[in-house]
Amino acid sequence: MTLTTLLVLAAALIGIGFYGALSQQSFVMLMMGLELMLNGAMLAAVAFWAYSGAGAPEGQLLTIVIMAVMAIEMALGFALVVAVFRAKQADTTEALSELKQ
């Protein structure tokens, strides 16, 4: 695969994730859209690293950082979804008119 192909694929992942994050009403689907956007960014970083040819570890380090951010984001996101569901019995974004008690 060429660098252009990988960057087009990364842009497609970011675009699909952006559309999914903005168009979905379910909290889980919203988080899936965010994950797709982070996967696209990670793919672009790995593609640039692989085709740079310098052998520098910055691309690998950036990918590890992005993976750690993805894991933290999903853990916090699901914790918030569970907390909102327990408090308000709401599983969609439109079911919440306000987040105050």
N, C-alpha and C positions, 0 to 999 in steps of 0.2 A: 504494500500500500504506500502511496505517496503522501507527502506532508499535506498537500492540498486536499486529498480525500479524507484524511483524518480530521483536518480542520473543518471541512464541510460537515462531516458527521458530528463533530463537537458542537458546531453551530446549530445543527438540527436538534440535537439533544437539549441544548439551552433553549431553543425556540419552543419545542414541545413542552418542556418543563415550565417555561414562562406562561404559555397558554393554559397548561393544566393548573398552575398555581392561581391564576386569575379567574378561571372559568368554573372551578369546582366549588361546591358548597360544603362538602364533607371535609372534616379536619384531616382525615387520613389521606384523602386524595390531594389536598393542599400540600401536605408534607411530602407526598410522592413527587409532586411537581418541583418542589424545592430540591429534592434529592436528584432528580434528573438534571436540573441546572448545575448542581455541584459536580455530577458525573461528567457533564460536558466540559466544565472548566478543568477537571482533572484529566480528561482525555486530551485536551489541548495542551496542557502542561507536559504530559508524558510525550506527546507527539513532538513538541518543540525540543524537549530534552533528547529524544531518540535521534532526531535529525540534526542536532547541533554538532555532533561528532566530537565535541571537546572532551567528553568523558567526565565532565564535572558532575558532582552529586547534587547540585541544586534542584534539578528536575525531580529526582527521587525524593528529596527532602520535602519539596513542595507537595508532592503527591501524598506523602505520609501525613503531612499537616492537614491537607484537605480531607483525607480519610478520617483523621481524628475529629475534625470539625463535624463531619457528617455523622459520626457515631454519637457525639455529644448532642448535636442538634436533634437527632431522632430520639434519644433518651429523654431529653428535656421536653421535646414536643409531645411524646406519648404521655409523659407524666402530667403535662398541662391538660391534655385531652381527657385523661382519666379524672383529674381534679374538677374540670368543668362539667364533665358528665355526671359525676357524683353530686355536685352542688346544684346544677341547674337541669339535669336530665336532658341536655341538649347535645346532639351529635352533628349538627350542621351549623355553619356560621350565621345563617339567617335566623336560627332559633334564638340567638342571643341578641337582644335589643340593647342591652348594656351589661357591663361586667361588674357593676357595683352591687353590693349586697342589699 
